[in-house]
Amino acid sequence: MARNSIITFLVVLLAIVEQLLAKEFLRVCYFPNWAHQRVSTLARFDITNIDPYICTHLIYAFGNIDRGNKVLQTPTPTEESRYRAFNDLKKNNTQLKTLLTVGGQYDHGEGFTAVADPVTTLNNFAATTITFLRRYGFDGLDLDWEFPNASNNQTLITLLKGLREAFDKESTTSRLLLTIAAPAGKYFIDSGYKVADINKYVDYVNVMTYDYATSNNEVTTFNSPLYSRNNIRFSPELSTNWTVHYYHQLGLDFSKILVGITGVGRWLVLQNSSVYDVGSNVTKALRNGTHYEIVAGLAYPEICLMLSNNSSKRYFDDNQQVPYLVNGDNWIGYEDTQSVEAKTKWMMDLGVAGLMFWSIDQDDFSGQSCNQGRYPLLSTARKLSSNDTRVVTTPSPVTATPKATPKATTVKPINTGACLQPSVAFFSLIPVLVATLTQ
């Protein structure tokens, strides 16, 4: 009887431990609230186009800070109805989480500095923000400050600390989530982000590991490469792998990192259409897509349409694990299902929290442009990660130096030197004990 009780206890304990150690791979997607205003039906996107299961978290972009009253700006009646429709998506998927993001590239941090004074404004901002989020049904707040610098980086920490303390105090059954969007560039990271302090207060950091290529480039290079390139013309800092490891080196837990993927490909113009390898010279000409109207860029549905042209050729770079398209003097580095698969496997092996996608409308949401089904990029990540039962691991210390890249035929994730925590190793012996006792 005693032996049976011990066996039962161990079996139940093992089941509990497996549940505790299992980690969900997050797919966090930004929704741009202006996408429904586009003229092109191929690019026009609204809340009704969202598949409530394709992402685990949806972030509504953007809310605003009322700098005069130093609170979140009261939405117009139209915007209020859109908030409610957005959060009603959770009626179809009760596991879905929604957040509101404030800031963005045009805010320049002015709203954040207006509300972050711990003496005069922060407490009221935190309290009214909680009321605002609860009223409209959001599960959290995302701060997109682009970008703090050496003169005000402590302001970001003060703001995060005040919000997190208020969220913790208010929470009853479910605490509001607190996340930030953060840059990929080393200069911005070093000057504006006290990473170890940020790690104390946020649930997740949406690392914008894209826009490594811009219209100012002198040579062809990728918008969001997984790995760096061993070439004197390319900075080793310009890769997803380098950026993620650098954040971790500075004190950000892998379990809080959401790795950015974008549906935008960078459109560059070759100086010589016969010379189109990575690193080839480009002009300063700017070409925009006709549907999404992105400056020097194309969204994935537009890229698929260009690929359907017989004069287009698609190549896959083994070193950096991303594709590029060549059509005459047009050169576009982008993401496709193959590169998303490589990145997702790499993320899962590394043990990050998941991926962030900017933005959900830039995937082929209708399935009519790429002939790969609806949301082919996000669906690729979902298929690979939906049954993810990774065990929590403690990676060995790493440097920001990128590791050797795999070939396209193997697409192996990097080895992080991860090892089981002692507690995990102990519990892994339970099945052995059970087997021994039942003999």
Stockholm file with secondary structure:
# STOCKHOLM 1.0

chainA/1-439         MARNSIITFLVVLLAIVEQLLAKEFLRVCYFPNWAHQRVSTLARFDITNIDPYICTHLIYAFGNIDRGNKVLQTPTPTEESRYRAFNDLKKNNTQLKTLLTVGGQYDHGEGFTAVADPVTTLNNFAATTITFLRRYGFDGLDLDWEFPNASNNQTLITLLKGLREAFDKESTTSRLLLTIAAPAGKYFIDSGYKVADINKYVDYVNVMTYDYATSNNEVTTFNSPLYSRNNIRFSPELSTNWTVHYYHQLGLDFSKILVGITGVGRWLVLQNSSVYDVGSNVTKALRNGTHYEIVAGLAYPEICLMLSNNSSKRYFDDNQQVPYLVNGDNWIGYEDTQSVEAKTKWMMDLGVAGLMFWSIDQDDFSGQSCNQGRYPLLSTARKLSSNDTRVVTTPSPVTATPKATPKATTVKPINTGACLQPSVAFFSLIPVLVATLTQ
#=GR chainA/1-439 SS CHHHHHHHHHHHHHHHHHHHHEECCEEEEEEETTGGGCSCTTTCCCGGGCCTTTCSEEEEEEECEETTTTEECCCCHHHHHHHHHHHGGGGTCTTCEEEEEEEETTTTTHHHHHHCCTTTTHHHHHHHHHHHHHHHTCCEEEEEESCCCTTTHHHHHHHHHHHHHHHHHHCSSSCCEEEEEECSCHHHHHHHCCHHHHHHHCSEEEECCCCCSCTTCSBCCCSSCSSCCCSTTSCTTSSHHHHHHHHHHTTCCGGGEEEEEESEEEEEEBSSTTCCSTTCBBCSCCCCCSSSCCTTEEEHHHHHHHHTSTTCEEEEETTTTEEEEEETTEEEECCCHHHHHHHHHHHHHHTCSEEEEECGGGSCSSSSSSSSCSSHHHHHHHHHHTTCCEECEECCCCCSSCCCCCCTTTCCCCCCCCEECHHHHHHTTHHHHHHHHTC
#=GC SS_cons         CHHHHHHHHHHHHHHHHHHHHEECCEEEEEEETTGGGCSCTTTCCCGGGCCTTTCSEEEEEEECEETTTTEECCCCHHHHHHHHHHHGGGGTCTTCEEEEEEEETTTTTHHHHHHCCTTTTHHHHHHHHHHHHHHHTCCEEEEEESCCCTTTHHHHHHHHHHHHHHHHHHCSSSCCEEEEEECSCHHHHHHHCCHHHHHHHCSEEEECCCCCSCTTCSBCCCSSCSSCCCSTTSCTTSSHHHHHHHHHHTTCCGGGEEEEEESEEEEEEBSSTTCCSTTCBBCSCCCCCSSSCCTTEEEHHHHHHHHTSTTCEEEEETTTTEEEEEETTEEEECCCHHHHHHHHHHHHHHTCSEEEEECGGGSCSSSSSSSSCSSHHHHHHHHHHTTCCEECEECCCCCSSCCCCCCTTTCCCCCCCCEECHHHHHHTTHHHHHHHHTC
//
